[in-house]
């Protein structure tokens, strides 16, 4: 892997392909049923119950960021617009005045989202879009050796790459920097491996600036714009829904993230529960072994799920380009708890504009463990856990 840091961005010449959003672990313990009298109740607001607090405008940004893949690389035009609108609203509010003069800017920040203007390298855009890697920025200005560093964590088992820059405060919002060293830290080696980048020979290419255009009053959200016109959204702490989506992206810690999110609503009553209606993308399921395509679509083990008014249900799986499997049925809400019974009574395979009927029948039950405007967690037959992302709401 060869990686070059430029203008507080990242450029990569080779990398592991982006993993599928559907993660299949080798094994997972069933979610316990015996620890509760009924499925956990639902809450439409996770943020309000956490130590991590956001203003209404900051919450709008968090909501816009949820479900954006590749830190913006795979975002839809509507997602990009929603994020940009939220960013501009926060920038207009100013946040902390003169952010470079406060200690709130110090520390390690996780990169959540970045834009990629035409001046950015295609290689840079590709690397930042790889969700499998976690990317952080460390800012330490109040030391004898002020620095801004970019850190790429490949995995807990492999290690990281840190690219460091000398830093200097120019004014209340701008930091000047100059890259001067980089090194790999591998878990299986007791020493660092220098990354041989000739920073001195790069001249102005190793220099740049970073403006902080918004810093939250609690120091948890930062919006910065770089010398190449790129916008960065960074956070020191991520809320439980973000943590779950991040865990699914890297393929580790998923069960723990689910437990944390579900536990927020344990034995709590919400008078206005979110509806199941809408189009949902399956992000993760805890089991998919030796399943036939008809079983996969009947049980909703891949693809999309559409729930319409009145409980009409449709599971969709794209098998190949222009080839789609569909299973149709109904969901019925059980009284006095958050459980549903369902039946799949027919199916079809679509090839282009042609549709052929399939004999698909299936009965199932699901427990609704968590739901809000964006995320849904359910437990189905055989204790299978599902995490869905809402794409549209009917």
N, C-alpha and C positions, 0 to 999 in steps of 0.2 A: 504494500500500500504506500502510495506516495501522496503526500498532502502538503499543500502550500497555503499559508495564511496570508490573507490580503485584506486590508481595510476592515479589520475586525470581522471578516467573513471566513469561509473555509472553501478550499478547492481540493477536489480529490480526483485522482487519475484512475483508480480502480477500487471497487468496493463490493461487498456482498450484496446480492440483490435484495430488494425490499421484500420482507416476508409477507405471506398472505395474511390478510386481516383475520382469517379464520385460524385459530390456534387449537391444536389438538394435543393436550398433554398425554403422557403415557398412562398416568393414573391420577385419580383424584378421589378423595373421601367424599361420601355423600353428605349433602347439607343436612344437619341434624333436624329431625322433626320433633323429637321427644322433649326438647328443651323449651317448647312453647305450646300454648294451648291452641293457637291458630296462627296462620301466616302473619308476618309482621305487617303492621299498618303502614300507610303510605304518607309521604310528605312531599310537597312540591318545592320545598326549599331546603337544600342541604347546607348551603353557605351559612344561613342564620344560626345553625346549630353547632358551628365549629368555632374553635379558637381563632381560625383565620376569618377575618372580617373584611367585608367589601362595602363600599358605598353603592348606591343604586346604579350610578354610571359605570362603576367598575364591574358590578354584577352583569351589566349589559355586555361588557367586553368578554367576560368569562363565558356567558351563554353563547356569544357569537363564535368563540374559539372552540367550544365543545364539538367534537366530531370532525374538525378540520384536520385532514391527514397530511402527512409530510411537512408539518409546520408551515403550511400554506401552499406547498408545491402542487398538491392534488385538490386544492380548494375549488369549489364551483364559483362562477361569477357572483352568485348571490351571497355565498359565504364571504368572499373577498369584500363585497360591498358592505356587508354587515360589520365585519371587523374594522374596515376603514372608517365607517361612520362612528363606531364606538371609540376608535382611537382618536379621531378628530374631536369628538365630544370631550374626551378627557384632556386632550392637549389644550382645548379652549378653557378648561377649568384651572389650568396651570399646575395644580397640586402643590408640592413643596417648592417654595421659592429658592432659587439658587441651590439646586440639588447637589452640586459638586462641593458645596461648603458644609454639608451635613454628613454625619456618620451613617445615615440611613442608606446611602448609596454603596457603602462598603459591604463586602461579603460575596457569597457565591450565588449567582442567578441562573436559573434554568431557562434556556431558550424555548419559548412556546410557539412563536410564530415569527415569520420574516417574509417581507415582500422581496421580489426579485426584479428590479428594473432592467431595462435593456442594456445598461452598462455593466451589469454583473455577468461574470463568467458562467457559461452553461455548466461547466464542471462544478462550480460553486453551488449552483442551483440544485444540481443532482445530489450532491453530498448532504446538504442541509435537509433535503427531502427524505432521507433515509431514517424512518422512525425507529429502526432497530438500535441506532446509536442515541445515547443521551448526550446533549450538548449544553455546556454551562459556560458562563462568563464570570470570572473572578475579578473584582475591583477592590484594590487596596491602595489608597492614595495617601493615607496618614502614616507613612513609614519612612525610614531613611532611604528606602528604595521603592518609590511608588510604581505600581504595576497594574496593568490590565492584561488578563490572560484568558485565552479560549481553551476549553477543555472538552475533548471528545472521549466519552467513556464507551469503549467497545462492548464490554460486559463485565460483570463482577468477577468472572473467572479469568478473563484475558488481561484487562487493565485499561490504560488510558493514554492519550497523547495530550500534552500541554504545550501550547504555543504562547510564549510570553512577550510582552512589550513594555518598554519603558513608558511611563505615563507622566503627564504634566497637566495641571489644571490651567486652562487659559482664562476662563471666566466662570460665571455662576452655573453654566450648563454645559460648557464644552471641555472635553478632555483631549489633549493631543497625545498621540502614541507613536512609538517606533518599535517594530518587532526586532528582537535581538537574540532570542534563543528558543529552542524547542527540544523536547525529549519525550520518549516513550517510557512509561512505567508499566512493565509487565508483571503480573502476579507470580509468574513462575521464575522470575529472575530477581536476585537480591540487589540489583543495581539498575540505574536508569540507562537507557540507550539513547545517546544524543541523536537528534534528527538533523542530518547534515544539510541545512539550508544556508546558503551564503547570504545572510541578511545584509552584510556590509556592502555586498556587490549589487544588491537590489536597489539601493538608493532610495528615491522617492516612492518606489513601489512598496517599500516596507514601512511607509509612514501613512498617517491618516488622522482623522479626528472623529469624535463621537459626541453628539449632542444628546443630552437627556431632556426630552420635551415634556415628560410627565413622570413624577415620582409620587407615589401614594403617601398619605400622611403616616401610615403605619409601616412604610418602607417595604411593602410586599410586592408591589407592581411597579415596573419601570418600562417606559416607552422611550426608545432611543432612535435617532436617525444618524446614519453613517455618512462618511464623505463620498460614498458612491450613490447616495440617494436611497439606500435601503432602510426600511423601517424594521425595528426589532421590538417584539413584546417579550418581556422576561418577568419571571416571578421567583421570589425566594422560597415560598411555600406554595404548593398546589393543593387544591381542595380535593375531597375524596373522589368525586366523579372524574376529575382530571387524572388522579392517581390510578384509577381503574383503567382508563383508556390507555395511559402510558404503560401499565403493566401488560395489557393485551398486546400492545405494539412490540414490546421486547420479549414477551413470552414467559415472564417470570413474575411471581408475586401476585398472580391473578386472584387466587382464592382468598388471600389475606385482604386484598383490596375490596373484594366482594363482601367479605365479612364486615369490614369497617363501614362500608356504605349501608349495608342492610341493618347493621346494629344501630345506626342513627335513628331508625324509626321503630325500634323494638318496643312493643307495647304502647305505642303512641297512637292517638286517634286523630285522623284528618277528616274534617267534615266535608271537604271538597276534594275528593280523590281525583287524580288525573284519569282521563279516559284512555282506553286501549286503542281507540280509533286512530288511524293514520297508517302511513307506510313506514315499516321498520326494516332496517338492515341488520342481519345477524352478524355480530362482531366476533362472538366466541361461544362455543359450547363445550361442555366438559367431557363429552364422549362422542366418538364417531369411529366405530370399529366394525369392519366386515358388514357394512350396511349396503343394501341395494339402493339403486337410484330411486326406486319407487318408495322405499322406506325413508330415505333421506328427505324427499319432498313431502311425504305424508307427515313426518314428524317435525318438519321445519328445521332440519339439521344443517341447512346451508341456505344462502341466498337471502331473499326478501320475504316479508310477511305483511300482508295488507289486511287491516281490520276495518270493516265498514260499519256504518250505522245499522243497528239491529243485530250485530254480532256476526255478519257475514265475514268469512275468513278465506284468504287465498295465500298459499305458499308458492313462491316462485324460485326456481333454480336455473341459472344460465349454465347449461352443460357445455355448449360450444357456441361460437359466434352464430347468431341467428337461430339457435336451437334452445328452446326453453321448456322446462317441465313445470306444470302447474297442478296444484291440488286444491280443491275447493271444498268448503264445509262451513260449519257454524260454531261459534263460541257461546256458551250459556253461563251467565254469572250465577254462582251458587249463593244462596241467601246467607246473610249474617257473617260472611268472611270474605277473604280476598282470593278465593279459589274459583276456577272456571272448569267446566267440562266441555269437551269439544268432540266433534265428529267430522271426519273427512269422508265425503260420499261420492266424489267423482274426481277425475283428473283429465289432463290433456297434455299432449306434446305439441309444441308449436315450432314449425320449421318455416321461417320467413313468414309469409302471410297465410300459410296452410296450418290447419289445426286438426289433430287426430285424437280421438277420445282414448283415455286409459282407464282401466279398471283399478281404481285405488280406493281402499276403504281403511279407515283407522279410527279408533276411539282413544281418547287420552284425557288426562286431567293436568291442570297446571296451577301452581300456587304463585300468586303475584307477590314477590318479596320486596320490590322497590320499583317506583315509577315517578318520573317527572316529565318536564317538557322535552327532554332529550334522551334520557336513559331509562331502560326497562330491564329488570332482572327477574327471571321467573325460574321455577323449578318444575320440570315436567316428569313424565313417566320414567321409571328406573332411576330416579333421583338426578336426572340430567339437569344441569344449570345452563341457562341461556342469558346472554347479554345482548340486548338489541339497542340500536341507535335510531331515534326517530328522524326520518328524512322529511316527511310532510305530515301535517295533521288535518284530518278530514273535517 
